[in-house]
Every structure is written in structure tokens, then in C-alpha cells.
Amino acid sequence: MDLTKMSSRGQIVIPQNIREQLHVSEGTVFTIISNNDTIILKKLPTPSKEELFKELTKMAKEGKKRLQAKGFTEADLRAK
């Protein structure tokens, strides 16, 4: 167990040994849950470039299908 103190700007330092244990660094995103006098930080997973590309490709294919179902073509999208 470690102790930490909040700064005047509301910032709290996560001790180095905990940061190392959780493999977190600058830019890591957390969700914050509070209940009464308890605060929980939950590290959110950061997707890899491959995962992001796969998801974006999937979204593009779904969007294309929706547009085609409504009668749009790629030429319609390129028209200004």
C-alpha cells in the first residue's frame, strides 16, 4: 500500500511501482468510478493499429452496404 496526495490542480500521482505493475504510462486512459469515499481507476485497453484498421475496414464495408441498399454508388459519393 502506498500513499499519495492530491495537488492544488486535483491531480494524483500513481506510484511508480503500481504504474510498472499495471504497464501504464503517460496517455493511458482510465475510467473513474466513485462510491461514497471510494474512488476506483480502471485502465481501459488501447487497441493496436491492426485492431483499429480491422474495425475501420468493417465499418467502411457496413457503410458501403447501407449506401448501396439506398441506391447510392461510389460515383455519387465523389460528385460535388
Secondary structure, 3 states (H helix, E strand, C coil): CCCCCCCCCCCCCCCHHHHHHHCCCCCCCEEEEEECCEEEEEECCCCCHHHHHHHHHHHHHHHHHHHHHCCCCHHHHHCC
